[in-house]
Amino acid sequence: MKIKKIIANNLYMIKCLLDIQASAIVGIIFVSVITTLIPVICNVVLLRYIINKLIIGNSLNKIFLVTIVVCVYILLTLIFSSLFKEYILPGAKERICSSILNRVNDKAVSLDISCYDNPLYYDELVWNMSAIEEKIDGIFDYLSKFPGYVANFILTSTVFTIIDKKLVILVLFTVFVTFIFNKPLAEANFNKENAIKSMRRKKQYIESVFKQYDYAQEIRLSNISSVLKREYNKNTKELQDVYRMKNKKVWIINFLQVFLSGYFMVNFVIVIYLGYQIIVKKNVNTGDFIAVFNGVNTLLSALYYLLGRFVTQIMESGYFIEKYRNFLSIEPSIKSGKKTINNGFQTLEFKNVSFSYNSKEEVLHRINFTIKRGEKIA
């Protein structure tokens, strides 16, 4: 599916959620922003402000006042977010899921009976009905994180830019290094899962045989349990061998990614650069150093989410929403008529009536019968 379609699907669902419960969606975004900014405001902005003011000998009254304002902001934010998450959000999510599911139910009722004999249709119906709550949770999850991480990135990178523009470049380079390894890491994990899929299914089947009542008598009347145990142990060894072989590649890629982007860049390159700016160039003061040291991981977390997990989430949601939209777009081939019998009837007679949902097989073939007024027949 193209990115344009994925984005369009997510915007479609967000519009649906706003139509159902706009206040809850706005609340989620607002809470996301104000709560995610707390660590940036405390560990980066406020700490930098306090240390720099103390170094130049500013009045403690002004520092105290700013600290009180930040504390009030944190207290109000925690109270509001807690009330919202515990009292407002659960009910709102229930109303949204019920409304979306009702749309699926209404569409299912309006469609032809023959659809239930169509595996493609039935799979779509069952999938939509069973996955709605889980997928809506996924959409809520990225709505509760994406705005906050965007605000986090903007505020932290603004502080970094004020201190030294090259710091932002170093952080972006760190993220770039991380994403160089993302594709091979994803491929290695996929190949591992693909290799163990059939073996794991076999293992689960053998486990289920021992647990199910239907097989209890057969196991006791035969020597099949020893065969099953032998196959189970063989399967376990094969799984261990595959894990050992495939995990080696995953470990190497993961180690390179974490070491180069995390420990090497963050804990070595950026620290050395800051030390050089403080000691040699004297362009960075103590408050700026601490702000950057505290803020770099915060900024990296925001970027990792925005360029990694968020992309995955909207893609997963995009595929779900596509199924949902396709299901709602199905039109019945047989529609209920609007004609009514004003004066009632005495008899209703069928003569040589045939009917089929499709051209392949008749459901009724040349049926003849008469219904009298007031009769109940089957």
N, C-alpha and C positions, 0 to 999 in steps of 0.2 A: 504494500500500500504506500502511495506517495505521501511525503511529508505534508503537502498541502491538504490532502484528504484527511490525514490524521488530525491536523489542527482544526479543520472545519468540523470534524466529528466532535472533538472536545468542546469547541465553542457552542455547538448545537446542544450538547448535554448541559453545559453551564447555563445556557439560556433556559432550558427546561427546568433546571433546579431553581433558578431565579424566579420563574413563573410560579413554581410551587411554594417556595419558602425563601423569598428574597432577603428577609431580615437575617435568617440564619447564615446564608452565604456571605453576606456583607460582614456579619459578626465573625465568621471564621477568618476572613481575610484581615479584619482589623486586629483580632487577637493574635494572629500570626505575626503581624508586623510589630506590635508593641511588646510581645514577649521575646521574640528573637533578638530585638535590639538591646535587651537588658545586659547581656554579657559584654556587648560592644561598648555600651555607654559606661559601664562600671570599670571594665578591665583595660579599656583603651582610652576613651575620651576623658572620663573623670580622673583616672590615675595620672594620665599625662598632664592634665590641668593642675592637679594638686602638687605634683613634684616640681613642675616648672615654676609655679607660683612660690613654693617654699624656697627654691634655689635663689630666686631673685629677691626674696624677702618681702613678699606681699603680706598684707594684713590677713590674719587668720579668720577674721569675721567674714570676709568675702568668700574664703574657701569653705568655711562652715555653712554659709548660706547656700552655696551651690550644692554642697553635699546633702543638705536637708532636702533641697528640691529634687535631687536624684532619688533619695530614699522615699520620698512621697510618691514619686512616679512609679517606683518599683512596687511599693505597697499597694497602690491603687490598681496597677496592672495585674498583680497576682490575685487580688480580690475579684476583679472583674473577670479575668480569664477562668478562675476557678468556678465562679457562679455560672458563667456561660457554658463551660464544659460539663458541669454536673447537673444543671437544672434546665438549660435551654436546648443544648445540642442533641441530647439523646431523643427527646420528643420530636425535634425537627427532623432528625435522620429517619425516625420511624414513619413520619408523615410523608417524607420524600420517597422512601422505599415503597410504601403502600401505594402512593399515587402512581409511581412508575410501573409497579406490578399490576395495578388495576388497568392501566393502558394495555398491557400485554394480555390480561384476562379478557378485556372487552374485544380486543382484536381476535383472540382465539375463538370467542363465542360467535363472532360475525363470519368466520370462514367456513368453507364447505366441509362437510363430514369426511369427504374423500381425502382431505389433507392429512387426517390422522393415519391413513394408510400409506402416506408418502414419508419415507424415512428422513428425507432432507427437511421437510417441514417439521416433522415431529422432533427431530434433533434440535432445530432452531427454537421450538417452543420450550422444550425441556431445558435447554441450555440457558435461554433467557430467564426462565422462571427460577432456576436454581442458582444462577450466578449474579442476579441483580444486586442483592445486598452486599456481596463481597466486592463487586465492581464499583458500586456507589461509595463504599468505604475507601476504595483506592482513589477515587476522584476527590473525596473529602480530604484524604491524606495529602495529596499534592496541593490542594487549595489551602490547606493549613500550614504548608511549609514554603511553597514557592514565593508568595509575597514577602514573607519574613526574610528569606534568604536574599531576595533581591534588595530589600532595604538594608540588610546586613552588609551586603557587598558594596552598595553605594556609600554608606557611612564610613565603613572601614577603609575603602580605597580612597575616599576623600581625605581622611586623616593621613594616610600613607603619602598621598600626592602632596599634601601640605609639608610633610616632613622631607620627603625625597621621592621624586617621580620614578627614579630607577627601581625603587622597592616594588612598585606595582608591576613593572616589567619582569622582575625576578620571580614574583609570585605567579604571573601568567605563564612564564617559562616552565615553572614547576608543574603547573596543571597540564601544560602541553606534553611534558615528559611522561606524566601519568597516563595520558590518553594514547600515547604511542603504544603502550603495552596493553591497552584495554581490549583491542581486537584479538591479538594472539591469546590473551588470557581467556576471553569469552569462547574462542574456538577450542582451546584446550579443555575447558570445562564441559563444553558441548560434546566433544569427542569422548570424554570420560563417561558422561551420563549415557550417551548412546551405546557405548560398549557394555555397560553393566545393566542396561534396561531389561533385556531378555533374561539374563541370569537372575536378576532380582525378582522378576515376575515368576520364574520357576520356583525360586525359594519361597515366595509368598504362597504359591499354590500348595506346595508340600506342607507348609505350616497350617494352611486352612484345612487340609485333609485330616490332620490329627485333631482339629478342634471341632469339626462339624459332626452333628449327630447322624447324618445320612450315611457316613462312612464308618461309624463306630463298630457296627456288627461285622462288616467285611474285614476290618483290621484285626478284630479278635478271632475271626474264623480262619484267617490265613496268615501266612508269614510275610505279608506285604509290608509290615512295619519295618522289618530289617532292610528291605529294598529301599524304602522311602528314606530311612536314616542314612543309608549309604549314598544315595543321590543327594541328600541334603548336605552331608559333609563334603562331598565332592564339589557341589555348587558353591559352598562357603569358601573352599580353598581357591576356586577359580576367581571368585569375587575379590578375595584378598590379593591375588596375583595381579589382577587388572588394576585394582586401587594402587598397588605399589608401583606399577609401571606408569600409569597415567598421572598419578599424583606427583611424580618426580618432575615432569614438565611443568605442571601447574605451580609447583613450589618454586622452581627456578624463575619463572616469569613473575610470579607474585613477589619474590624476594627482590628482584631487580627493580620492580615498580616501586615498592615501599622504600627500599634503600635510596634509590636515586632521587625520587620525588619528595620523599618525606625526610628521612634522616640526613641525607647528604645535602640537599638544597636548603631545607629549613634550619637544621641544627648546625650546619657548617658554613655553607656559602653565604647565607643571609647574615648570620652572626658575625662572620669574618668581615663582611662588607660594612656592617654597622660599626664594628670595632675600628675599622680603618677610618670611617667618617668621624668617629668621636675622637680618637687619639691623634691621628695624623692631620686630617682636614679640619677638625673641630667644627664640623657643620651640623652635627647632631648632638643634642644635650641628653642628659640622663633620662628626663621624662619622655623624650621622643624614643629613646632606645627601649625603655620598658613598654611603651605603647605598641611599638612594632613587634617586640618579642611576644607580647600577649596577644596581639591582633593577627599575627601571621597565620596561626592555625585556625582562627575564626574565619579569616578570609578564604583560606584553602578549603575549609569545610563547606562554605557557601558555594564556592566554585565547583567543588566535586559534586555537590548535589545538583546544581543548576545544569551542569554539563554531562552529568552521569545519570544519577537516579531519576531525576525529573524527566529526562528524555525517555528513559525506559518506561516510566509510569504513563506518560501521555501516549506512548506507542501502544502499550497494553490496553489502555482505556479506549484508544482509537479503534482497535480491532473489536472490542466489545460493543462499542457504540454503533459501529458499522453493522454488526449482526442485529442489534436492537432496531436500528432504522430500517434495515432490509425486511425484518419481520413485520414492522408496522406498515410497510409499504405494500404488503401482499394484499391483493384485492380478490374478493370471492367471485367465482364465475357464476354462481347461482345466488340471486338476490331476492329477498322477500318482496312479494307484490304489495301494492297499496290499495287494491280494490277490496271493497267490503260488500257483503250482502245485506242490504238495508232491511228487507222484510223477512229475513230468516229463510229456512228451507224445510221441506218435508222429507225429501230423500236426496241423497248424494250418490250418484252412480258412476263407477269407473268401467269403461268399456275398452278392452284391448290396450291397456295402458302399459307402456314400456318406459324404462328410465335408466340412464347410466350417467355416472360422473365423468366418464371419458368414453372415447370411442372403442375401447378395447373390450370392455366387459359390462354386460347389463346387470343392474341390481334387481330390477323388476322386468319381467318378460310377459307381455300380453295378459295383464292382470284384469280380472273381472270381479267386481263385487259392488254391493249396494249398502249404504248406511242410512238408516231411518233416523229421523229427528229424535233426540233423547237417548239413542242407543250408546252404549259404551262397548267398544269392541277392540280386540287386539289382532 
